[in-house]
């Protein structure tokens, strides 16, 4: 979408603003057989259980996606510990109310909550007091999980920590959009990726990429304001942001052609504004939204 910014009394120029929806990853099926955990930074520690390898044998190691965790941790002392099978019964997240539907959920903000299970150790609780979490900028895990049989298990300490190299897209439906996202928003996977459910001019695929609500016409990625301050050619741009996405700003001198130049690759979750030096008198701007730790 394109709209004109108000004239500024300092330079009396009119700037066109361009908003596009982009991401650094195309839709594809996640690699279910390979762990997302870093090959070096993969150990949690419990005083009563010892070191626990989240990468395991890679094939059966832990995978963290935008909705749930799946796969298993390996401990030389207690064997395999499952974080879930990746297929919650409601197709969104584990309910953790039965042995048939348990696991550790990811809320999209980095928080990990739910239950892991090991045949030789029992249930391990990822809960609020221990505050287990993924840093969505670095992939580093922090906090603690609690085992009634073994006590606290640290995900990060002075000697080692767990780190995920990526947060995978949720399991995709045939249309490429995550099943969990479709069920959460439409109650079904029988939805077209190119349909525009709320009539705001943004199709479902781009609503997902931007992290916006496909059923709310007021929820969309758009530049809301731009100002040129007192400093020479100093620009501040604002846009609608959501906490589950990161943002970057770009510009080019012609609307229809030319390479986009990075103004700021903004590594802060949910940021809604950016300030940058801009020497051009006529620029076209865009904001890029992308999922954190996109593989």
C-alpha positions in Angstrom: 0.0 0.0 0.0 1.2 3.5 -0.7 0.2 6.8 0.8 1.6 10.3 1.1 3.2 11.6 4.3 2.3 15.1 5.5 4.5 17.9 4.3 7.3 18.8 6.8 8.0 22.5 7.4 11.8 21.9 7.5 12.2 20.6 4.0 8.7 20.9 2.6 9.2 17.7 0.7 6.6 15.0 0.2 7.7 11.4 0.7 6.0 8.3 -0.6 5.8 5.4 1.8 5.7 1.9 0.7 4.8 -1.1 2.8 5.5 -4.6 1.6 5.3 -7.9 3.4 8.4 -9.9 3.1 10.2 -12.7 5.1 13.5 -14.4 5.0 12.1 -17.8 4.5 9.7 -19.4 2.0 7.0 -21.9 3.0 8.5 -25.4 3.2 8.1 -28.5 5.2 10.2 -28.5 8.4 13.0 -31.0 8.7 11.4 -33.3 11.2 14.4 -35.6 11.4 17.0 -33.1 12.4 17.4 -31.3 15.7 17.4 -27.5 15.7 19.8 -27.5 18.7 23.3 -26.1 18.2 26.0 -28.8 17.8 28.2 -27.2 20.5 25.8 -25.5 22.9 23.4 -28.4 23.7 23.7 -29.3 27.4 21.4 -28.6 30.3 22.4 -29.7 33.8 20.8 -31.0 37.0 22.7 -31.6 40.2 20.9 -34.9 40.7 20.8 -36.1 37.0 24.0 -34.7 35.5 24.4 -33.4 31.9 21.5 -33.7 29.5 22.1 -33.5 25.7 19.3 -31.7 23.8 20.7 -32.6 20.5 20.8 -36.3 21.3 21.7 -38.3 18.2 20.5 -35.4 15.9 17.7 -37.6 14.4 15.9 -37.9 17.7 17.0 -34.6 19.3 14.9 -31.6 20.2 13.2 -29.4 17.6 11.7 -26.1 18.6 9.1 -24.6 16.4 6.9 -21.5 16.7 4.1 -23.5 18.5 5.6 -26.6 20.2 8.7 -28.5 20.9 9.2 -32.1 19.8 11.9 -34.8 20.0 13.9 -35.9 23.0 16.8 -35.0 25.3 19.3 -37.7 26.1 20.9 -38.2 29.5 23.5 -40.9 30.1 22.1 -41.3 33.6 18.3 -41.6 32.9 18.0 -42.2 29.2 15.6 -40.4 26.7 13.3 -37.6 27.8 10.5 -36.6 25.4 9.4 -33.0 24.9 6.4 -34.1 22.8 5.7 -35.8 19.5 4.9 -32.6 17.5 1.3 -33.6 17.0 -1.0 -32.1 19.7 -4.5 -33.4 19.6 -6.0 -30.0 18.9 -3.5 -29.4 16.1 -2.2 -26.2 17.9 -0.5 -26.9 21.2 -0.3 -29.7 23.8 -3.1 -29.6 26.4 -1.0 -31.5 29.0 -4.1 -33.1 30.5 -3.4 -36.7 29.5 -0.5 -39.0 28.7 -1.7 -39.0 25.1 -1.3 -35.3 24.7 1.7 -33.9 26.5 4.7 -31.9 25.7 6.4 -28.5 25.9 4.7 -25.6 24.2 6.2 -22.4 22.7 4.1 -19.3 23.0 5.8 -17.5 20.1 7.4 -15.1 22.5 10.1 -17.5 23.6 8.4 -18.9 26.7 8.5 -22.7 27.0 5.7 -24.2 29.1 4.4 -27.7 29.6 5.7 -31.2 30.5 8.5 -33.4 29.3 8.6 -37.1 30.3 11.2 -39.7 30.8 10.5 -43.3 31.6 13.3 -43.4 34.2 12.7 -39.9 35.7 9.0 -39.2 35.3 7.5 -35.7 34.5 9.6 -32.6 34.1 7.7 -29.4 34.5 8.5 -26.3 32.4 6.6 -23.8 34.5 6.4 -20.1 35.4 8.6 -20.2 38.5 11.6 -21.6 36.6 10.7 -19.4 33.6 12.3 -21.5 30.9 12.7 -19.4 27.8 14.3 -19.1 24.4 16.0 -15.7 23.6 14.5 -15.1 20.1 17.5 -13.0 19.1 20.3 -15.4 20.1 18.5 -18.7 20.4 20.0 -19.2 23.9 17.8 -20.9 26.4 17.6 -19.8 30.0 15.7 -20.6 33.2 14.9 -23.9 34.9 12.7 -27.0 34.6 11.5 -28.9 37.7 11.5 -32.6 38.3 9.8 -33.9 41.4 12.3 -36.8 41.4 15.5 -35.0 40.5 15.0 -31.3 41.4 15.8 -28.3 39.3 17.4 -28.6 35.9 19.2 -25.6 34.6 19.0 -24.7 30.9 21.9 -22.2 31.2 24.7 -22.0 33.7 28.3 -20.9 34.0 29.6 -24.1 32.4 27.2 -24.7 29.5 23.8 -23.8 28.0 21.3 -24.9 25.5 20.9 -23.0 22.2 18.7 -23.5 19.3 20.0 -22.4 15.9 16.5 -21.8 14.6 12.8 -21.8 15.5 11.1 -23.8 12.8 7.8 -22.9 11.1 4.9 -24.9 12.5 3.9 -28.1 10.7 2.5 -26.9 7.3 -0.8 -27.7 5.7 -1.0 -28.4 2.0 -1.3 -24.7 1.3 2.0 -24.0 3.0 0.6 -22.2 6.0 1.2 -23.7 9.5 -1.7 -26.0 10.6 -1.6 -24.5 14.1 -2.0 -21.0 12.6 -4.9 -22.0 10.4 -6.7 -23.9 13.1 -6.2 -21.1 15.6 -7.6 -18.4 13.2 -10.1 -20.4 11.1 -10.8 -23.6 12.9 -9.8 -25.5 9.8 -7.0 -26.1 7.4 -9.3 -25.8 4.4 -8.5 -22.2 3.8 -6.8 -20.6 0.8 -3.5 -18.9 1.4 -4.4 -16.2 -1.1 -7.8 -15.4 0.3 -8.4 -12.2 2.2 -10.7 -13.1 5.1 -11.0 -9.7 6.6 -11.0 -7.7 3.4 -8.0 -5.5 4.4 -6.2 -6.0 1.1 -3.7 -8.5 2.7 -4.0 -12.2 1.9 -3.8 -14.9 4.5 -0.2 -15.8 3.6 1.0 -12.3 4.2 -1.0 -12.0 7.4 0.9 -15.0 8.7 4.2 -13.6 7.6 3.5 -10.3 9.3 2.1 -12.0 12.4 -1.2 -10.1 12.1 -4.8 -11.2 12.6 -6.3 -12.4 9.4 -9.8 -11.8 10.8 -9.3 -8.2 11.9 -9.2 -5.6 9.1 -7.4 -3.2 11.5 -4.6 -5.6 12.1 -2.0 -5.3 9.4 1.6 -4.3 8.8 1.7 -0.6 7.7 3.8 2.5 8.1 1.7 4.9 10.3 4.0 8.0 10.4 7.2 9.4 9.1 8.9 12.6 10.3 12.0 14.5 9.4 13.5 16.1 12.5 15.7 19.1 13.1 18.9 17.3 12.4 19.8 17.4 8.7 18.1 14.6 6.8 17.2 12.7 10.0 14.2 10.5 9.6 11.9 8.6 12.1 9.5 6.0 10.8 6.7 4.3 12.7 4.7 1.2 11.9 2.2 -1.2 13.4 4.2 -4.0 15.2 3.4 -7.2 16.9 5.6 -8.9 19.6 6.0 -12.2 17.7 7.9 -10.5 14.8 11.2 -8.7 14.2 11.5 -5.9 11.8 13.9 -4.2 9.4 13.7 -1.0 7.4 14.8 -0.4 3.8 14.7 2.3 1.2 15.3 2.9 -2.5 15.1 6.0 -4.7 12.6 4.7 -7.2 9.4 3.0 -6.5 9.3 0.7 -9.5 13.0 -0.4 -9.7 16.4 -0.5 -8.0 17.9 -2.4 -5.1 16.5 -2.0 -1.6 19.1 -0.6 0.9 19.1 -1.6 4.5 18.6 1.4 6.7 18.3 -0.5 9.9 18.1 -4.3 10.4 16.3 -3.9 13.7 17.1 -6.8 16.0 14.5 -6.1 18.6 11.3 -8.1 19.0 8.1 -6.1 18.4 9.8 -2.8 17.6 7.4 -0.2 16.2 9.7 2.6 15.1 13.2 3.4 13.8 15.3 6.5 13.5 18.0 6.8 10.8 20.1 9.2 8.8 18.7 9.6 5.3 20.6 11.8 2.8 18.3 11.3 -0.2 15.7 14.0 -0.8 13.3 11.5 -2.4 13.0 8.0 -1.0 10.6 5.0 -0.9 10.5 3.0 2.3 9.4 -0.4 3.3 9.3 -2.4 6.5 10.2 -6.1 6.5 8.6 -8.4 9.1 10.2 -11.8 9.8 9.9 -14.6 12.2 12.6 -14.7 14.9 15.4 -17.3 14.3 14.0 -18.2 10.9 15.9 -21.2 9.5 
